[in-house]
C-alpha cells in the first residue's frame, strides 16, 4: 500500500513541491485566523501556572493502554501521550495549525500534501520524530488499527518519507477538502518502540509518545495516571503556550455512576461532566456546594448537537420493514420524559445535524433535489413530497394508534395480546442492550409503550466489556448510540453509514446500513468544495436518514454541564466551538483551601 523512498520520482504527477508555498496552517474554507507569527492561541492565558492535579471519573474498566486497536478496552485519556502533525483551534470551525509539522505544502489540485517536521521534535525517550515514523504510523493504523482508520484515511493512496524531516502523501480522492487536514490529526507512533512488538495485542505497558503527557501509573481496571513531561519538546511552541498546565491527569474507574457522583461529593473526584438532568437539578445540594467549594458550569457548545438515539440493528429481520421502525419511533414519548424525568431541561432531537445549517428542513431545495433526483426510484416518496420535521400525531394515544396501523400494514396482528407476524406467528420482541443502569429509567417508558402495542420488550444491562464485545460483533437488537457531528463532517460519515462498514467488526455503522443512495450522499459530502455544497449534501443525507426511521431520536442540550471543585481557573470567554481543558490550570491558593476544608 505504501511507497518507498526510491519511488519518489514517480509521485511527481501534479505540481512540483518546490512550486507550492509552504504554510503554517490549513483551513477547510477560507484562511486561518492566526498569522504565521502568532504568539499563542487567543483563548489561552500564556502565563498560566503549572502544577497540581485533575482527577476525573471513568466508567467501567480497562485492560489496555493501546487505544488504536480492536482488541481490549482502552484506558481513558490514552490519546494524550501522542502528538499529531497538526492540531485544531477550538476557536475556529476547522483550522489546523502545525504541531509536529512546522510547514505544510498542499498541491493546488489536492493530489498530494507534504509536511515538514520540526527538527527539534522528539519522542519522550529523546529519539527524534522522523518522516519514517509518520509513514510507519499511517501504515500501522490503516492495516492493524480499528476500522475507523481505514475509513478516515480511505482516500490516501501512498505515504513516502522524502527525507528525514519531510513526508509526502498521495491523495486518491482529490475532491475531498478535509483529507489533508484529517491527515494532520493522525497520532504519530514511534517506529523504534514498536519494532519487535505486536501492535494488535492488548498491552498494559506505559507506551511511548511524543506528547505533553506520559503514562506514569497503570492499575488495570482501577486507575491510570498521566504525568506532565517536564522537558516536553513542544512546550514553548506558540500552539502550546499556556496549555498543558496541570501536572497530573488521573482517571479513577467506577462501575456505577451513582458511586462516581458520591465520590465527587466527597472530594475524591475534581471534575464531573454531568449527563443526567435529574442529577443536575437535585443531586448537588450538599455542604461543599453551600460553602462555595464546588461550582456548576453550563458551557455553551458551538458544535452541532449530533444524534443520540435508540439504534435499531438492521441485521435483525424484525427491523427490515420501515413501517416497523416508524412504529417504534412513535412509541417514544419525549414530552412525558422531559416533564417527568428531565425537569424540562432538554430539547427533542430531529436531525442528525441538529442545531446547524446542515439540518434539513421543509421540502428539498433545488440544490438538494439535484443530488436526490437520480435516486428517486430507490427513495420513499416522502423524501420529495413531505416537509421536515416529520409531522407525527400529537399525544401518545394518537401516536400509538398510528403505530398500530403501521404494524398491521407490515403484516403483524394481535394474538392473545401479543403482536405476532401474521404469516409465521413469530412474536415481535425487542431487547435494549445497556451497560449504564442510569438509562434504565429512560428506557422503561419506551418499553411500556411498546407493550401497549403488544411488543414484548426487555432491558439487558451488562458490564462494559461484555457490552463492547457485543457491540463489536453487532449482537444486539437496539442500543443507545451516538453519532457526534462537527461543523465539517467528512470521512467519518463513511464509517457511520457506509455499506463497506456494515459487517466490519467494531465499525461505527451500528445500524448496518447498506444503501447505495446513502453511500453516494456520503461521497457528495466528501466531495464538497464550498461551504454551501457541504451544507446541501449534509441536508440531503439528513433527509434520507430521517425518512428511513433507522433510529429513535432522543434529546439534546446545547451546552455541557460541568461540576468542579473550585480549585481551577481558565481564560474567558470559552472558545467558540469546543471545550478545551488543556488551557485550564490549578490555582494553588484555591487548591490549598479545598485541601484544608
C-alpha positions as CSV (number, residue, x, y, z in Angstrom):
1,X,0.0,0.0,0.0
2,X,2.8,2.4,0.9
3,X,5.6,3.5,-1.4
4,X,9.3,3.6,-0.6
5,X,11.7,6.5,-0.8
6,X,13.0,5.0,-4.1
7,X,9.6,5.5,-5.7
8,X,9.6,9.3,-5.0
9,X,10.2,10.5,-8.6
10,X,7.1,8.6,-9.8
11,X,5.0,10.7,-7.5
12,X,5.6,14.0,-9.2
13,X,2.4,13.9,-11.2
14,X,0.9,17.2,-10.0
15,X,2.6,20.5,-9.1
16,X,6.2,20.2,-8.0
17,X,6.6,20.6,-4.2
18,X,9.1,23.3,-4.9
19,X,6.5,25.3,-6.7
20,X,3.9,25.2,-3.9
21,X,4.2,27.7,-1.0
22,X,4.9,26.3,2.5
23,X,2.2,27.4,5.0
24,X,1.9,27.2,8.8
25,X,-1.8,26.1,8.9
26,X,-4.7,24.8,6.8
27,X,-8.3,25.9,7.0
28,X,-11.1,23.9,5.4
29,X,-12.6,27.0,4.0
30,X,-11.1,30.5,3.8
31,X,-7.9,31.4,5.6
32,X,-6.5,30.6,9.1
33,X,-7.4,33.2,11.6
34,X,-3.9,33.4,13.1
35,X,-0.8,34.5,11.1
36,X,2.4,32.6,10.8
37,X,4.0,34.6,13.6
38,X,1.2,34.2,16.1
39,X,2.3,34.2,19.7
40,X,-0.4,31.9,21.3
41,X,-3.9,30.8,20.8
42,X,-6.5,33.5,21.5
43,X,-8.3,31.6,24.3
44,X,-5.3,30.8,26.5
45,X,-3.5,32.5,29.3
46,X,0.1,32.3,28.2
47,X,1.2,33.0,31.7
48,X,-0.8,30.2,33.3
49,X,1.0,28.5,36.2
50,X,1.9,24.8,36.1
51,X,1.2,22.3,38.7
52,X,-1.5,20.4,40.6
53,X,-3.7,17.5,39.5
54,X,-7.1,16.9,38.0
55,X,-8.9,13.7,39.0
56,X,-11.7,12.5,36.7
57,X,-14.1,9.6,36.8
58,X,-14.2,6.9,34.1
59,X,-16.9,4.3,33.9
60,X,-16.5,0.5,33.8
61,X,-13.0,-0.9,33.5
62,X,-10.0,-1.0,31.1
63,X,-7.4,-3.6,30.2
64,X,-5.3,-1.9,27.6
65,X,-3.2,1.2,27.1
66,X,-3.4,0.9,23.3
67,X,-6.4,3.0,22.1
68,X,-5.9,2.2,18.4
69,X,-6.8,-1.5,18.1
70,X,-9.9,-3.6,18.0
71,X,-9.0,-5.8,21.0
72,X,-9.3,-4.7,24.6
73,X,-10.9,-1.8,26.4
74,X,-8.6,1.2,26.2
75,X,-7.8,3.4,29.2
76,X,-9.4,6.8,29.4
77,X,-7.1,9.6,28.2
78,X,-4.7,7.3,26.4
79,X,-4.5,9.5,23.3
80,X,-2.9,12.4,25.1
81,X,0.5,10.9,25.2
82,X,0.7,11.3,21.4
83,X,1.4,14.4,19.3
84,X,-0.1,14.9,15.9
85,X,1.2,16.6,12.7
86,X,-1.3,19.4,13.1
87,X,-3.7,20.5,15.9
88,X,-7.0,22.3,15.6
89,X,-8.0,25.6,17.2
90,X,-11.1,25.4,19.4
91,X,-12.0,28.9,18.3
92,X,-12.3,28.2,14.6
93,X,-14.7,25.8,12.7
94,X,-11.9,23.6,11.2
95,X,-8.4,25.1,11.1
96,X,-5.3,23.0,11.8
97,X,-2.0,24.6,12.9
98,X,1.4,23.0,12.8
99,X,2.4,20.9,15.8
100,X,5.0,18.2,14.8
101,X,4.9,19.8,11.4
102,X,6.3,23.3,11.0
103,X,5.4,23.6,7.3
104,X,2.7,22.3,5.0
105,X,2.5,22.2,1.2
106,X,-0.8,21.3,-0.4
107,X,-1.0,20.7,-4.2
108,X,-3.5,23.2,-5.7
109,X,-5.2,20.3,-7.3
110,X,-5.2,18.5,-3.9
111,X,-3.5,15.4,-5.3
112,X,-0.9,15.4,-2.6
113,X,0.2,17.1,0.6
114,X,3.6,17.3,2.3
115,X,4.5,18.0,5.9
116,X,7.9,19.3,7.0
117,X,8.6,18.0,10.5
118,X,10.2,20.2,13.2
119,X,13.9,19.1,13.6
120,X,13.5,19.6,17.3
121,X,10.5,17.2,17.6
122,X,11.3,14.3,20.0
123,X,9.6,11.3,21.4
124,X,9.7,11.3,25.2
125,X,12.7,8.9,25.3
126,X,14.7,11.6,23.4
127,X,14.6,10.0,20.0
128,X,13.8,12.3,17.1
129,X,10.4,12.2,15.3
130,X,11.1,11.4,11.7
131,X,9.2,11.1,8.4
132,X,9.7,7.3,8.7
133,X,7.8,7.4,12.0
134,X,4.9,9.2,10.2
135,X,4.9,6.6,7.4
136,X,5.0,3.8,9.9
137,X,2.1,5.3,11.8
138,X,0.0,5.6,8.8
139,X,0.7,2.1,7.6
140,X,0.2,0.6,11.0
141,X,-3.1,2.4,11.8
142,X,-4.8,1.6,8.5
143,X,-3.7,-2.0,8.3
144,X,-3.7,-3.0,12.0
145,X,-5.8,-0.4,13.8
146,X,-9.6,-0.2,14.3
147,X,-11.8,0.1,11.2
148,X,-12.1,3.8,11.9
149,X,-8.7,4.5,10.5
150,X,-9.3,2.7,7.2
151,X,-12.5,4.8,6.8
152,X,-10.9,8.0,7.9
153,X,-7.9,7.7,5.6
154,X,-9.8,5.8,2.9
155,X,-8.6,8.0,0.0
156,X,-4.9,8.2,0.9
157,X,-3.1,6.1,-1.7
158,X,0.5,6.4,-0.7
159,X,2.8,7.7,2.0
160,X,6.5,8.4,1.4
161,X,9.4,9.6,3.5
162,X,11.1,12.1,1.1
163,X,13.9,12.7,3.6
164,X,14.3,12.5,7.4
165,X,12.0,15.5,8.0
166,X,9.6,15.5,5.0
167,X,6.7,13.2,4.5
168,X,4.6,13.1,1.3
169,X,1.0,11.7,1.0
170,X,-0.7,11.0,-2.3
171,X,-4.4,11.7,-2.2
172,X,-6.5,9.4,-4.4
173,X,-9.7,11.4,-4.0
174,X,-8.8,14.9,-4.9
175,X,-12.3,16.1,-4.3
176,X,-12.1,15.8,-0.5
177,X,-11.2,19.2,1.0
178,X,-10.8,17.8,4.5
179,X,-8.5,14.9,3.7
180,X,-5.2,16.9,4.1
181,X,-6.5,18.3,7.4
182,X,-7.5,15.0,8.9
183,X,-4.2,13.5,7.9
184,X,-2.8,16.2,10.2
185,X,-4.9,14.7,13.0
186,X,-3.0,11.3,12.9
187,X,-1.3,10.4,16.1
188,X,2.4,9.7,15.4
189,X,3.8,6.4,16.8
190,X,7.5,5.7,17.4
191,X,8.7,3.1,14.9
192,X,11.7,2.2,17.1
193,X,9.5,1.4,20.1
194,X,7.0,-0.8,18.2
195,X,9.6,-2.9,16.2
196,X,9.5,-6.3,17.7
197,X,6.2,-5.7,19.5
198,X,2.8,-7.0,18.4
199,X,0.7,-3.8,17.8
200,X,-2.6,-5.7,17.7
201,X,-2.1,-7.3,21.1
202,X,-3.7,-6.0,24.3
203,X,-1.0,-4.4,26.4
204,X,-0.8,-2.6,29.8
205,X,2.7,-1.2,29.2
206,X,3.4,2.5,29.5
207,X,3.5,3.2,25.8
208,X,5.8,5.8,24.3
209,X,4.6,9.0,22.7
210,X,5.9,12.5,21.9
211,X,3.1,14.4,23.6
212,X,2.9,16.7,26.7
213,X,2.0,13.8,29.0
214,X,3.4,10.3,29.6
215,X,1.8,7.3,31.3
216,X,3.1,7.3,34.9
217,X,0.9,4.6,36.6
218,X,-1.3,1.8,35.3
219,X,-3.6,0.0,37.7
220,X,-5.7,-2.1,35.3
221,X,-9.4,-1.6,35.7
222,X,-9.0,0.9,38.5
223,X,-6.8,3.9,37.7
224,X,-4.4,5.4,35.1
225,X,-2.2,8.4,35.8
226,X,-0.6,10.7,33.2
227,X,2.3,12.9,34.3
228,X,3.2,16.2,32.5
229,X,6.5,15.8,30.7
230,X,8.8,18.5,32.1
231,X,11.1,18.5,29.2
232,X,8.4,18.1,26.6
233,X,9.9,19.2,23.3
234,X,7.0,21.3,22.2
235,X,6.2,23.2,25.4
236,X,7.4,26.6,24.0
237,X,5.6,26.4,20.7
238,X,3.0,29.2,20.1
239,X,0.4,26.4,19.8
240,X,1.2,25.1,23.2
241,X,1.9,28.3,25.1
242,X,-0.5,28.5,28.1
243,X,-1.6,24.9,27.6
244,X,-1.0,21.5,29.3
245,X,-0.7,23.3,32.7
246,X,-1.8,20.5,35.1
247,X,0.9,18.2,36.3
248,X,-1.1,15.0,36.8
249,X,-4.2,13.8,34.9
250,X,-5.8,11.0,36.9
251,X,-8.7,8.8,35.8
252,X,-10.3,6.7,38.5
253,X,-12.7,4.0,37.4
254,X,-16.2,3.4,38.8
255,X,-18.6,0.7,37.7
256,X,-21.6,2.7,38.8
257,X,-22.4,6.4,38.0
258,X,-24.2,6.8,41.4
259,X,-21.0,5.8,43.2
260,X,-19.0,8.1,41.0
261,X,-21.3,11.0,41.9
262,X,-20.8,10.3,45.6
263,X,-17.1,10.2,45.1
264,X,-17.3,13.6,43.6
265,X,-19.3,14.9,46.5
266,X,-16.7,13.5,48.9
267,X,-13.9,15.4,47.0
268,X,-12.3,12.2,45.6
269,X,-13.0,13.5,42.1
270,X,-12.2,17.0,40.9
271,X,-14.3,17.4,37.8
272,X,-17.5,15.8,36.6
273,X,-19.3,16.2,33.3
274,X,-22.9,15.6,34.3
275,X,-25.1,13.8,31.8
276,X,-28.2,13.5,34.0
277,X,-30.7,16.3,34.1
278,X,-32.2,14.9,37.2
279,X,-28.8,14.8,39.0
280,X,-28.1,18.4,37.8
281,X,-31.3,19.6,39.2
282,X,-31.4,17.7,42.5
283,X,-28.1,15.9,43.4
284,X,-25.8,18.8,44.0
285,X,-27.3,20.1,47.2
286,X,-24.5,19.2,49.7
287,X,-22.4,21.1,52.2
288,X,-19.4,21.8,49.9
289,X,-21.7,23.4,47.3
290,X,-23.3,25.6,50.0
291,X,-19.8,26.6,51.2
292,X,-18.8,27.7,47.7
293,X,-16.2,25.0,47.3
294,X,-18.0,23.4,44.3
295,X,-19.2,25.2,41.2
296,X,-21.7,24.2,38.5
297,X,-20.9,25.5,35.0
298,X,-23.0,25.5,31.8
299,X,-20.5,25.8,29.0
300,X,-22.1,26.6,25.6
301,X,-21.4,24.1,22.8
302,X,-20.8,25.6,19.3
303,X,-20.9,22.2,17.6
304,X,-24.0,20.5,16.1
305,X,-25.9,18.5,18.7
306,X,-25.4,15.3,16.7
307,X,-27.7,12.3,17.2
308,X,-28.2,10.4,20.4
309,X,-30.8,7.7,19.8
310,X,-32.0,4.2,20.2
311,X,-30.3,2.4,17.3
312,X,-32.1,-0.4,15.5
313,X,-29.9,-3.2,14.1
314,X,-30.9,-3.8,10.5
315,X,-29.1,-7.1,10.7
316,X,-32.2,-8.3,12.5
317,X,-35.0,-9.3,10.2
318,X,-37.6,-7.7,12.5
319,X,-36.2,-4.2,11.6
320,X,-36.1,-4.6,7.9
321,X,-39.6,-3.1,7.3
322,X,-39.5,0.7,7.6
323,X,-43.1,0.6,8.9
324,X,-42.0,-1.4,11.9
325,X,-39.2,1.1,12.5
326,X,-41.6,4.1,12.3
327,X,-44.0,2.4,14.7
328,X,-41.2,2.0,17.3
329,X,-40.4,5.7,16.8
330,X,-44.0,6.6,17.6
331,X,-43.9,4.8,20.9
332,X,-41.2,7.1,22.2
333,X,-42.9,9.8,24.3
334,X,-40.3,12.6,24.7
335,X,-42.7,15.2,26.2
336,X,-43.5,12.8,29.1
337,X,-39.9,12.0,29.7
338,X,-38.9,15.7,29.6
339,X,-41.6,16.7,32.1
340,X,-41.4,13.8,34.5
341,X,-37.7,12.8,34.4
342,X,-35.7,15.7,33.0
343,X,-37.1,18.8,34.6
344,X,-37.8,20.2,31.1
345,X,-34.1,20.5,30.5
346,X,-33.8,19.0,27.1
347,X,-35.0,19.7,23.5
348,X,-36.2,16.9,21.3
349,X,-33.7,15.9,18.6
350,X,-35.0,15.6,15.0
351,X,-31.9,15.9,12.8
352,X,-28.6,14.1,12.5
353,X,-27.1,17.6,12.2
354,X,-29.2,19.3,14.8
355,X,-28.5,23.0,15.5
356,X,-26.6,23.7,12.4
357,X,-27.0,24.8,8.8
358,X,-26.7,21.2,7.8
359,X,-30.0,20.3,9.3
360,X,-32.7,19.5,6.6
361,X,-35.9,21.5,6.9
362,X,-39.0,22.0,4.8
363,X,-39.1,20.4,1.3
364,X,-35.9,19.7,-0.6
365,X,-34.2,22.8,-2.1
366,X,-33.3,22.7,-5.8
367,X,-29.7,22.0,-4.8
368,X,-30.8,19.0,-2.7
369,X,-33.0,17.8,-5.5
370,X,-30.0,17.7,-7.8
371,X,-28.5,15.2,-5.5
372,X,-31.7,13.2,-4.8
373,X,-33.4,13.0,-8.2
374,X,-31.1,10.4,-9.7
375,X,-32.2,8.1,-6.9
376,X,-35.9,8.8,-6.9
377,X,-37.0,5.3,-7.6
378,X,-35.0,4.0,-4.7
379,X,-36.2,6.5,-2.2
380,X,-39.6,6.8,-0.4
381,X,-41.8,9.4,-1.9
382,X,-41.9,11.4,1.4
383,X,-38.3,12.4,0.8
384,X,-39.5,14.6,-2.1
385,X,-43.1,15.3,-1.1
386,X,-43.3,15.9,2.6
387,X,-41.6,18.6,4.7
388,X,-39.3,18.2,7.6
389,X,-39.5,17.9,10.5
390,X,-41.7,14.8,10.1
391,X,-45.3,15.6,11.1
392,X,-46.5,12.9,13.6
393,X,-49.6,12.9,15.7
394,X,-49.5,14.8,19.0
395,X,-50.4,12.9,22.1
396,X,-49.4,9.4,22.9
397,X,-52.8,7.8,22.2
398,X,-52.8,9.1,18.7
399,X,-49.2,8.1,18.1
400,X,-49.8,4.6,19.3
401,X,-52.9,4.4,17.1
402,X,-50.8,5.3,14.1
403,X,-48.1,2.8,15.2
404,X,-50.7,0.0,15.4
405,X,-51.9,0.8,11.9
406,X,-48.3,0.7,10.6
407,X,-47.6,-2.6,12.2
408,X,-50.7,-4.1,10.7
409,X,-49.7,-2.8,7.3
410,X,-46.3,-4.5,7.8
411,X,-48.0,-7.9,8.3
412,X,-48.4,-8.0,12.1
413,X,-51.5,-8.8,14.1
414,X,-52.7,-9.2,17.7
415,X,-52.8,-12.7,19.1
416,X,-53.6,-13.2,22.7
417,X,-52.4,-9.7,23.5
418,X,-49.1,-10.2,21.6
419,X,-48.0,-8.6,18.3
420,X,-47.1,-11.5,16.0
421,X,-46.2,-11.9,12.4
422,X,-49.5,-12.9,10.6
423,X,-47.7,-15.4,8.4
424,X,-45.1,-17.1,10.7
425,X,-46.8,-16.5,14.1
426,X,-43.5,-15.2,15.5
427,X,-43.9,-12.6,18.2
428,X,-42.3,-9.2,17.8
429,X,-39.9,-9.0,20.7
430,X,-37.2,-6.3,21.3
431,X,-34.3,-6.2,23.6
432,X,-32.5,-3.0,24.5
433,X,-28.8,-3.6,25.5
434,X,-27.3,-1.2,28.0
435,X,-24.2,-1.0,30.2
436,X,-25.3,2.1,32.1
437,X,-28.1,1.5,34.6
438,X,-28.7,5.2,34.5
439,X,-30.5,4.7,31.2
440,X,-32.9,2.1,32.7
441,X,-35.4,4.7,33.8
442,X,-35.3,6.4,30.4
443,X,-35.8,3.1,28.5
444,X,-38.6,1.7,30.7
445,X,-41.3,4.2,29.5
446,X,-40.5,3.2,25.9
447,X,-40.9,-0.5,26.7
448,X,-44.2,0.2,28.5
449,X,-45.5,2.0,25.4
450,X,-44.3,-0.9,23.1
451,X,-46.1,-3.3,25.4
452,X,-49.3,-1.4,24.8
453,X,-48.8,-2.3,21.1
454,X,-48.3,-6.0,22.0
455,X,-44.5,-5.8,21.6
456,X,-42.6,-7.6,24.3
457,X,-39.5,-5.6,25.3
458,X,-36.9,-6.1,27.9
459,X,-33.7,-4.5,29.1
460,X,-30.4,-6.3,29.3
461,X,-27.8,-4.5,31.4
462,X,-24.3,-6.0,31.1
463,X,-20.8,-4.9,32.2
464,X,-18.8,-2.6,29.9
465,X,-16.5,-5.3,28.5
466,X,-19.4,-7.6,27.6
467,X,-21.3,-4.6,26.1
468,X,-18.3,-3.6,23.9
469,X,-17.8,-7.2,22.7
470,X,-21.5,-7.5,21.7
471,X,-21.3,-4.1,20.1
472,X,-18.2,-5.1,18.1
473,X,-20.0,-8.2,16.8
474,X,-23.3,-6.4,16.3
475,X,-25.0,-8.8,18.7
476,X,-28.0,-6.6,19.8
477,X,-31.5,-5.6,18.8
478,X,-31.3,-2.0,20.0
479,X,-28.7,0.1,21.8
480,X,-28.4,3.7,22.9
481,X,-25.9,5.0,20.4
482,X,-24.4,8.4,19.5
483,X,-23.4,9.8,16.1
484,X,-21.5,13.0,17.1
485,X,-21.0,15.6,14.4
486,X,-18.7,18.5,13.8
487,X,-19.3,21.6,11.8
488,X,-17.3,19.9,9.0
489,X,-18.5,16.3,8.5
490,X,-16.3,14.2,6.2
491,X,-14.7,10.8,6.1
492,X,-16.1,9.7,9.4
493,X,-19.5,9.6,7.7
494,X,-18.3,6.6,5.7
495,X,-17.9,4.6,8.9
496,X,-21.3,5.8,10.3
497,X,-23.4,4.9,7.3
498,X,-21.2,3.3,4.6
499,X,-22.0,-0.1,3.1
500,X,-18.4,-1.3,3.3
501,X,-18.5,-1.0,7.1
502,X,-21.9,-2.7,7.7
503,X,-20.3,-6.0,8.5
504,X,-16.8,-4.9,9.7
505,X,-16.4,-5.7,13.4
506,X,-16.1,-2.6,15.7
507,X,-17.1,-0.2,13.0
508,X,-19.5,2.6,13.9
509,X,-22.1,1.6,11.3
510,X,-24.2,0.3,14.2
511,X,-27.4,0.4,12.1
512,X,-26.0,-2.0,9.5
513,X,-26.8,0.3,6.6
514,X,-26.0,-1.0,3.1
515,X,-27.6,1.6,0.8
516,X,-26.1,2.9,-2.5
517,X,-28.1,6.1,-2.1
518,X,-26.6,6.9,1.3
519,X,-23.1,5.9,0.0
520,X,-23.5,8.4,-2.8
521,X,-24.6,11.2,-0.5
522,X,-21.6,10.5,1.8
523,X,-19.4,10.8,-1.2
524,X,-21.1,14.1,-2.0
525,X,-20.2,15.4,1.5
526,X,-16.6,14.4,1.0
527,X,-16.5,16.0,-2.5
528,X,-18.0,19.3,-1.4
529,X,-15.7,22.2,-2.4
530,X,-17.6,25.0,-0.8
531,X,-19.4,25.6,2.5
532,X,-22.7,25.8,0.6
533,X,-22.2,22.5,-1.2
534,X,-21.2,20.8,2.0
535,X,-24.4,22.0,3.7
536,X,-26.5,20.9,0.8
537,X,-25.0,17.4,0.8
538,X,-25.4,17.0,4.5
539,X,-29.1,18.2,4.3
540,X,-29.8,15.6,1.6
541,X,-28.2,12.8,3.7
542,X,-30.0,14.0,6.8
543,X,-33.3,13.9,4.9
544,X,-32.8,10.4,3.6
545,X,-31.7,9.1,7.0
546,X,-34.7,10.6,8.8
547,X,-37.2,9.1,6.4
548,X,-35.6,5.7,6.9
549,X,-36.5,5.7,10.6
550,X,-33.4,3.8,11.4
551,X,-33.1,5.2,14.9
552,X,-35.4,6.6,17.6
553,X,-34.0,10.1,18.2
554,X,-33.8,11.1,21.8
555,X,-32.9,14.7,23.0
556,X,-30.1,17.1,23.4
557,X,-28.7,20.0,25.4
558,X,-26.8,22.8,23.5
559,X,-24.3,23.0,26.4
560,X,-22.0,20.9,28.5
561,X,-22.8,20.6,32.2
562,X,-19.6,20.6,34.3
563,X,-19.3,20.4,38.1
564,X,-15.9,21.2,39.6
565,X,-14.2,21.5,42.9
566,X,-13.3,25.2,42.8
567,X,-9.5,24.8,42.5
568,X,-9.3,25.5,38.8
569,X,-9.1,28.7,36.7
570,X,-9.4,29.2,33.0
571,X,-9.4,32.1,30.5
572,X,-12.8,33.6,29.5
573,X,-14.7,33.6,27.3
574,X,-14.6,29.9,26.5
575,X,-13.5,29.1,22.9
576,X,-16.4,29.2,20.5
577,X,-16.5,25.6,19.2
578,X,-15.1,23.2,21.8
579,X,-14.4,22.9,25.5
580,X,-10.6,22.8,25.8
581,X,-9.5,21.6,29.2
582,X,-5.8,21.8,28.2
583,X,-6.0,25.6,28.9
584,X,-7.2,25.2,32.5
585,X,-4.8,25.4,35.4
586,X,-4.8,24.8,39.1
587,X,-4.9,27.8,41.4
588,X,-2.5,26.9,44.3
589,X,-4.4,29.1,46.9
590,X,-7.8,27.6,45.9
591,X,-6.4,24.1,46.0
592,X,-4.9,24.7,49.4
593,X,-8.3,26.0,50.7
594,X,-10.0,22.8,49.4
595,X,-7.4,20.5,50.9
596,X,-7.8,22.2,54.3
597,X,-11.6,22.1,54.3
